Amino acid sequence: MKKIILTIASILLVAGGAVGFTMKATADNTSASETKVKNEQHETQTEEKDTNDFHEYDALNKVVDLNEFTIEEVEDNQNKHVIILKDDQDMPQFKSIYVKNKDRLKVVDFDKGVIFNQALSDTENDTNDNKSESNDNNTVEKDKEGSKEQKQKSEIEEFTEYSILDKKLDMDNLSDEVVKDNDYKRIILLKDENGQPQYKSIYIKNKNRLKVIDLHGGLVYNDKI
């Protein structure tokens, strides 16, 4: 009689375990299905987002032909909006960074570097100013700007490290400030159109070594020249 009771108890225990396992497996499958449905819904919502609603769309489209690329949104918060533009091989070609509180758009060509970095309000003001000015005034302003740029370039082009700086950075859109120049080293700050430092160049003369630092992204170059 004891043997029979034990056997029956064992059967019940095994059966109970099987039922529990089945219920757990069913619950896991249900949870996985719900997660999959939520992910699919999220992906659908992302895909349905109209890129024309991006505040920076028109300005970006003037810099890059957006019809030629697939747009991948990688970040969108109250501070900035970041998208990647990919070619038909799904390879990233450009990165767009729109800083919302400054209304500034920066476009980076992954092969050439920064190709656009300007406040969109400045772009609109420039357009309006150009429309209101006469052709004579435009000619005078262009001559002044050309002379100023030529003077800046002629001064910095004499530096040994200029050729490397010109290859690594968009020197046409940067102004320079020599903050130190002695027998040992020369330090140059390279600023954007708003006078904000973007890069720092350190040339060690006795070692003929140049170090270029992106003040927002880290080391750009560090080698002998």
VOBA-1610 file (N, C-alpha, C; in pm, whole numbers, padded with zeros to 5 digits, always signed):
BEGIN
Met+00083-00120+00000Met+00000+00000+00000Met+00087+00125+00000Lys+00196+00133+00076Lys+00285+00248+00080Lys+00349+00272-00055Lys+00386+00160-00124Lys+00449+00174-00254Lys+00354+00240-00352Ile+00230+00205-00350Ile+00130+00261-00441Ile+00112+00411-00415Ile+00105+00447-00286Ile+00087+00589-00251Ile+00205+00673-00297Leu+00325+00619-00277Leu+00444+00691-00320Leu+00445+00708-00471Thr+00407+00606-00542Thr+00405+00612-00689Thr+00307+00716-00737Ile+00188+00714-00676Ile+00087+00812-00715Ile+00135+00954-00686Ala+00199+00973-00568Ala+00252+01105-00533Ala+00356+01151-00632Ser+00442+01058-00675Ser+00546+01092-00773Ser+00486+01135-00905Ile+00381+01061-00945Ile+00314+01095-01072Ile+00255+01235-01065Leu+00190+01265-00950Leu+00130+01398-00934Leu+00236+01508-00938Leu+00351+01481-00873Leu+00458+01579-00870Leu+00512+01607-01009Val+00536+01501-01086Val+00585+01515-01223Val+00483+01588-01310Ala+00357+01548-01293Ala+00251+01610-01372Ala+00240+01758-01340Gly+00249+01790-01210Gly+00242+01931-01169Gly+00355+02011-01227Gly+00475+01952-01229Gly+00590+02022-01287Gly+00572+02044-01436Ala+00517+01946-01503Ala+00495+01959-01647Ala+00396+02070-01677Val+00288+02075-01594Val+00188+02180-01614Val+00249+02317-01590Gly+00332+02328-01483Gly+00397+02456-01454Gly+00489+02499-01565Phe+00564+02405-01620Phe+00656+02436-01730Phe+00578+02483-01852Thr+00466+02415-01879Thr+00384+02451-01995Thr+00328+02592-01979Met+00280+02622-01855Met+00224+02756-01830Met+00332+02863-01845Lys+00454+02835-01793Lys+00564+02931-01803Lys+00604+02955-01948Ala+00613+02844-02023Ala+00649+02854-02165Ala+00546+02935-02241Thr+00416+02912-02208Thr+00309+02986-02274Thr+00319+03135-02241Ala+00346+03164-02112Ala+00360+03304-02069Ala+00478+03371-02139Asp+00592+03296-02149Asp+00710+03353-02216Asp+00681+03382-02361Asn+00612+03288-02428Asn+00580+03307-02570Asn+00488+03426-02589Thr+00390+03440-02494Thr+00297+03553-02502Thr+00371+03684-02485Ser+00463+03688-02386Ser+00541+03809-02361Ser+00627+03844-02481Ala+00691+03743-02541Ala+00776+03766-02659Ala+00694+03818-02775Ser+00572+03764-02791Ser+00485+03808-02900Ser+00444+03953-02881Glu+00408+03987-02755Glu+00369+04125-02727Glu+00483+04222-02752Thr+00606+04182-02712Thr+00724+04267-02734Thr+00748+04287-02883Lys+00733+04179-02959Lys+00755+04186-03104Lys+00655+04281-03168Val+00527+04272-03124Val+00423+04359-03179Val+00453+04505-03147Lys+00497+04532-03021Lys+00530+04669-02981Lys+00646+04724-03063Asn+00749+04641-03087Asn+00864+04684-03166Asn+00823+04715-03308Glu+00736+04629-03364Glu+00690+04650-03501Glu+00609+04778-03511Gln+00527+04805-03407Gln+00450+04928-03407Gln+00540+05049-03401His+00646+05040-03316His+00742+05151-03303His+00814+05176-03435Glu+00856+05069-03501Glu+00925+05084-03629Glu+00835+05147-03732Thr+00708+05108-03730Thr+00613+05163-03827Thr+00594+05312-03803Gln+00584+05353-03676Gln+00569+05493-03644Gln+00690+05573-03688Thr+00812+05516-03672Thr+00935+05585-03712Thr+00940+05603-03862Glu+00902+05498-03934Glu+00906+05503-04079Glu+00806+05604-04134Glu+00694+05622-04062Glu+00589+05710-04112Glu+00619+05856-04082Lys+00724+05887-04006Lys+00759+06024-03975Lys+00801+06099-04101Asp+00739+06211-04127Asp+00765+06287-04249Asp+00891+06370-04233Thr+00991+06341-04316Thr+01118+06413-04306Thr+01102+06560-04342Asn+00998+06593-04418Asn+00976+06733-04455Asn+00940+06818-04333Asp+00903+06753-04224Asp+00869+06827-04102Asp+00993+06869-04024Phe+01111+06817-04060Phe+01234+06855-03992Phe+01257+07005-04014His+01285+07077-03908His+01304+07222-03920His+01419+07256-04015Glu+01523+07173-04011Glu+01642+07201-04090Glu+01637+07144-04231Tyr+01523+07085-04270Tyr+01513+07012-04397Tyr+01554+07098-04517Asp+01495+07217-04530Asp+01521+07301-04647Asp+01668+07340-04656Ala+01727+07380-04542Ala+01868+07419-04542Ala+01956+07300-04576Leu+01924+07184-04520Leu+02004+07063-04546Leu+01993+07022-04692Asn+01875+07038-04749Asn+01852+06998-04887Asn+01930+07086-04985Lys+01964+07208-04941Lys+02046+07296-05026Lys+02193+07254-05024Val+02233+07190-04914Val+02371+07144-04901Val+02390+07007-04965Val+02291+06920-04944Val+02297+06782-04995Val+02164+06750-05062Asp+02167+06684-05178Asp+02045+06644-05246Asp+01984+06526-05172Leu+01885+06554-05087Leu+01828+06451-05001Leu+01758+06340-05079Asn+01719+06369-05203Asn+01654+06266-05283Asn+01747+06151-05320Glu+01878+06176-05306Glu+01976+06075-05342Glu+02012+05982-05226Phe+01955+06008-05107Phe+01998+05934-04989Phe+01880+05884-04906Thr+01909+05781-04827Thr+01815+05732-04728Thr+01844+05802-04596Ile+01740+05852-04532Ile+01755+05928-04408Ile+01732+05837-04288Glu+01830+05831-04200Glu+01818+05754-04076Glu+01830+05849-03957Glu+01724+05858-03880Glu+01722+05946-03763Glu+01786+05870-03646Val+01893+05924-03589Val+01964+05856-03481Val+01947+05923-03346Glu+01903+06048-03346Glu+01881+06118-03218Glu+01786+06236-03239Asp+01691+06250-03149Asp+01599+06363-03155Asp+01549+06392-03013Asn+01602+06498-02953Asn+01560+06539-02820Asn+01544+06690-02817Gln+01526+06746-02698Gln+01502+06890-02688Gln+01625+06974-02723Asn+01742+06911-02725Asn+01865+06985-02753Asn+01908+06978-02898Lys+01901+06858-02957Lys+01950+06845-03094Lys+01881+06733-03171His+01897+06740-03302His+01840+06642-03394His+01953+06595-03486Val+01979+06465-03484Val+02090+06409-03560Val+02037+06304-03657Ile+02076+06316-03784Ile+02039+06216-03883Ile+02162+06177-03965Ile+02158+06055-04019Ile+02263+06002-04106Ile+02204+05984-04245Leu+02278+06025-04346Leu+02235+06008-04485Leu+02316+05895-04547Lys+02245+05793-04596Lys+02311+05676-04652Lys+02284+05664-04802Asp+02383+05609-04874Asp+02367+05590-05018Asp+02288+05464-05046Asp+02278+05427-05177Asp+02199+05309-05214Asp+02264+05178-05172Gln+02389+05185-05124Gln+02456+05067-05070Gln+02445+05061-04918Asp+02362+05151-04863Asp+02339+05160-04718Asp+02466+05202-04644Met+02554+05276-04711Met+02677+05325-04650Met+02659+05472-04612Pro+02690+05509-04485Pro+02677+05648-04440Pro+02768+05742-04520Gln+02712+05851-04569Gln+02789+05948-04646Gln+02794+06085-04578Phe+02685+06122-04510Phe+02679+06252-04445Phe+02612+06238-04308Lys+02648+06332-04219Lys+02585+06340-04088Lys+02535+06483-04068Ser+02409+06496-04032Ser+02349+06627-04008Ser+02321+06642-03859Ile+02370+06753-03801Ile+02351+06780-03659Ile+02285+06917-03646Tyr+02159+06918-03603Tyr+02087+07044-03585Tyr+02073+07073-03436Val+02138+07181-03389Val+02131+07221-03248Val+02013+07316-03234Lys+01910+07270-03165Lys+01783+07340-03164Lys+01787+07476-03094Asn+01846+07481-02975Asn+01844+07607-02900Asn+01930+07717-02965Lys+02022+07677-03052Lys+02107+07774-03123Lys+02064+07790-03269Asp+01965+07708-03311Asp+01918+07711-03449Asp+02035+07698-03547Arg+02129+07608-03512Arg+02250+07591-03591Arg+02254+07452-03656Leu+02290+07450-03783Leu+02302+07324-03856Leu+02447+07299-03894Lys+02494+07178-03865Lys+02629+07136-03901Lys+02617+07009-03986Val+02679+07012-04103Val+02674+06897-04193Val+02817+06847-04214Val+02836+06717-04190Val+02968+06656-04201Val+02968+06554-04315Asp+03059+06575-04410Asp+03085+06476-04515Asp+03187+06378-04458Phe+03154+06249-04454Phe+03243+06152-04391Phe+03375+06138-04465Asp+03384+06188-04587Asp+03510+06184-04662Asp+03586+06316-04656Lys+03513+06428-04657Lys+03577+06558-04668Lys+03576+06638-04537Gly+03496+06599-04441Gly+03486+06675-04317Gly+03367+06769-04317Val+03374+06876-04239Val+03263+06970-04226Val+03244+07048-04356Ile+03121+07044-04410Ile+03092+07118-04533Ile+02992+07230-04509Phe+02930+07232-04390Phe+02837+07340-04357Phe+02829+07351-04206Asn+02839+07473-04153Asn+02830+07495-04009Asn+02786+07638-03986Gln+02655+07658-03974Gln+02604+07794-03966Gln+02466+07796-03900Ala+02437+07908-03833Ala+02303+07928-03776Ala+02207+07954-03891Leu+02092+07888-03890Leu+01997+07901-04000Leu+01940+08042-04007Ser+01929+08109-03895Ser+01881+08247-03896Ser+01979+08338-03969Asp+02110+08309-03954Asp+02211+08386-04025Asp+02199+08365-04174Thr+02169+08243-04213Thr+02153+08212-04355Thr+02039+08290-04414Glu+01926+08297-04341Glu+01811+08372-04389Glu+01841+08521-04396Asn+01911+08573-04295Asn+01946+08716-04295Asn+02038+08751-04410Asp+02133+08660-04438Asp+02225+08685-04549Asp+02148+08693-04679Thr+02050+08605-04695Thr+01971+08602-04818Thr+01891+08731-04834Asn+01828+08775-04724Asn+01748+08898-04729Asn+01836+09020-04755Asp+01954+09023-04693Asp+02045+09136-04712Asp+02091+09145-04856Asn+02122+09031-04914Asn+02170+09029-05052Asn+02063+09077-05148Lys+01936+09048-05117Lys+01828+09091-05205Lys+01807+09242-05197Ser+01829+09299-05078Ser+01801+09442-05058Ser+01915+09531-05104Glu+02036+09477-05112Glu+02151+09559-05152Glu+02159+09571-05304Ser+02218+09680-05348Ser+02237+09701-05491Ser+02358+09622-05538Asn+02373+09611-05669Asn+02486+09537-05725Asn+02618+09603-05690Asp+02618+09738-05684Asp+02742+09809-05650Asp+02786+09779-05508Asn+02690+09781-05416Asn+02723+09752-05278Asn+02774+09610-05261Asn+02712+09518-05334Asn+02757+09379-05327Asn+02900+09365-05375Thr+02934+09438-05479Thr+03069+09432-05533Thr+03172+09485-05434Val+03135+09597-05367Val+03225+09656-05268Val+03246+09560-05151Glu+03137+09502-05101Glu+03146+09412-04987Glu+03228+09289-05022Lys+03208+09236-05140Lys+03284+09118-05181Lys+03433+09148-05191Asp+03464+09270-05241Asp+03605+09309-05251Asp+03668+09319-05113Lys+03592+09378-05017Lys+03643+09390-04880Lys+03665+09254-04817Glu+03566+09166-04834Glu+03577+09033-04776Glu+03692+08955-04838Gly+03706+08973-04972Gly+03813+08903-05041Gly+03949+08948-04994Ser+03964+09080-04971Ser+04091+09133-04923Ser+04122+09084-04783Lys+04019+09081-04698Lys+04037+09036-04560Lys+04077+08889-04556Glu+04007+08807-04635Glu+04037+08664-04637Glu+04177+08640-04693Gln+04214+08717-04796Gln+04344+08699-04856Gln+04455+08735-04758Lys+04432+08839-04676Lys+04530+08879-04577Lys+04547+08771-04470Gln+04433+08714-04422Gln+04438+08609-04322Gln+04511+08487-04375Lys+04478+08450-04498Lys+04539+08330-04556Lys+04688+08350-04578Ser+04726+08469-04625Ser+04867+08491-04656Ser+04953+08483-04530Glu+04897+08524-04416Glu+04972+08519-04290Glu+04989+08376-04241Ile+04883+08301-04240Ile+04891+08166-04185Ile+04954+08067-04284Glu+04946+08098-04412Glu+05004+08008-04512Glu+05157+08003-04502Glu+05215+08098-04435Glu+05361+08099-04419Glu+05406+08000-04312Phe+05314+07955-04229Phe+05349+07861-04123Phe+05379+07723-04179Thr+05473+07655-04119Thr+05513+07521-04164Thr+05397+07423-04159Glu+05313+07436-04059Glu+05206+07340-04037Glu+05081+07367-04119Tyr+05081+07476-04197Tyr+04958+07514-04267Tyr+04909+07407-04364Ser+04998+07345-04439Ser+04955+07248-04540Ser+04878+07132-04477Ile+04922+07089-04357Ile+04851+06981-04288Ile+04716+07030-04238Leu+04714+07150-04181Leu+04588+07207-04133Leu+04487+07220-04245Asp+04536+07260-04362Asp+04448+07279-04477Asp+04390+07147-04526Lys+04466+07038-04509Lys+04417+06906-04550Lys+04317+06848-04451Lys+04341+06873-04323Lys+04259+06813-04218Lys+04134+06894-04183Leu+04139+07026-04205Leu+04030+07113-04163Leu+03978+07198-04279Asp+03859+07250-04262Asp+03800+07339-04362Asp+03848+07481-04332Met+03970+07510-04374Met+04034+07636-04338Met+03964+07758-04398Asp+03891+07740-04507Asp+03822+07853-04569Asp+03713+07910-04479Asn+03661+07827-04388Asn+03554+07872-04299Asn+03600+07890-04156Leu+03731+07897-04137Leu+03785+07915-04002Leu+03878+08037-03998Ser+03869+08112-03889Ser+03964+08222-03868Ser+04067+08174-03767Asp+04185+08235-03771Asp+04293+08187-03684Asp+04337+08293-03585Glu+04379+08248-03467Glu+04436+08335-03366Glu+04559+08267-03307Val+04675+08327-03329Val+04799+08273-03274Val+04808+08315-03128Val+04796+08218-03038Val+04797+08250-02895Val+04935+08234-02833Lys+05025+08164-02902Lys+05163+08151-02854Lys+05253+08117-02971Asp+05367+08184-02978Asp+05463+08156-03084Asp+05603+08191-03032Asn+05677+08089-02993Asn+05813+08111-02943Asn+05909+08013-03010Asp+06029+08004-02960Asp+06129+07917-03023Asp+06096+07769-03008Tyr+06010+07738-02914Tyr+05979+07598-02885Tyr+05853+07550-02956Lys+05747+07631-02949Lys+05622+07587-03011Lys+05533+07703-03054Arg+05435+07669-03139Arg+05335+07767-03184Arg+05197+07706-03163Ile+05110+07783-03099Ile+04974+07738-03071Ile+04875+07831-03141Ile+04784+07771-03218Ile+04685+07847-03293Ile+04546+07799-03256Leu+04456+07893-03231Leu+04315+07860-03214Leu+04243+07889-03345Leu+04165+07794-03391Leu+04089+07809-03514Leu+03942+07822-03478Lys+03880+07935-03521Lys+03745+07968-03478Lys+03646+07966-03593Asp+03517+07944-03557Asp+03412+07946-03658Asp+03371+08090-03687Glu+03266+08107-03768Glu+03225+08241-03810Glu+03170+08325-03696Asn+03138+08259-03584Asn+03089+08332-03467Asn+03200+08362-03367Gly+03323+08331-03406Gly+03436+08357-03318Gly+03453+08255-03208Gln+03385+08142-03220Gln+03393+08037-03119Gln+03504+07938-03156Pro+03600+07913-03065Pro+03709+07818-03094Pro+03655+07678-03124Gln+03703+07620-03233Gln+03663+07485-03273Gln+03780+07387-03271Tyr+03899+07437-03304Tyr+04018+07351-03311Tyr+04138+07422-03246Lys+04233+07341-03202Lys+04357+07393-03146Lys+04473+07323-03215Ser+04564+07402-03268Ser+04681+07350-03336Ser+04805+07375-03250Ile+04883+07270-03225Ile+05006+07282-03145Ile+05121+07228-03229Tyr+05211+07317-03269Tyr+05325+07277-03351Tyr+05453+07286-03267Ile+05516+07170-03242Ile+05642+07164-03167Ile+05756+07178-03267Lys+05823+07291-03263Lys+05918+07326-03368Lys+06042+07239-03370Asn+06104+07214-03253Asn+06230+07138-03252Asn+06209+06990-03287Lys+06085+06943-03274Lys+06055+06804-03310Lys+05978+06794-03442Asn+05945+06910-03497Asn+05869+06917-03622Asn+05742+06831-03614Arg+05674+06840-03499Arg+05554+06759-03475Arg+05432+06850-03461Leu+05323+06807-03526Leu+05199+06883-03521Leu+05090+06801-03452Lys+05019+06867-03363Lys+04904+06805-03296Lys+04783+06895-03317Val+04675+06839-03372Val+04553+06915-03397Val+04440+06853-03315Ile+04371+06936-03238Ile+04266+06889-03149Ile+04133+06954-03184Asp+04032+06870-03206Asp+03894+06919-03219Asp+03844+06942-03077Leu+03812+07066-03042Leu+03774+07100-02906Leu+03642+07037-02863His+03571+06979-02959His+03444+06914-02928His+03448+06764-02958Gly+03551+06720-03027Gly+03554+06579-03067Gly+03683+06504-03040Gly+03785+06573-02991Gly+03910+06505-02957Gly+04019+06521-03061Leu+04117+06432-03056Leu+04237+06441-03139Leu+04205+06418-03287Val+04258+06507-03372Val+04240+06497-03516Val+04368+06451-03585Tyr+04482+06501-03536Tyr+04610+06469-03599Tyr+04721+06479-03495Asn+04817+06387-03502Asn+04932+06391-03411Asn+05047+06314-03476Asp+05135+06387-03546Asp+05243+06320-03619Asp+05349+06424-03658Lys+05463+06372-03702Lys+05568+06459-03753Lys+05531+06502-03894Ile+05575+06622-03931Ile+05543+06674-04065Ile+05671+06707-04139
//
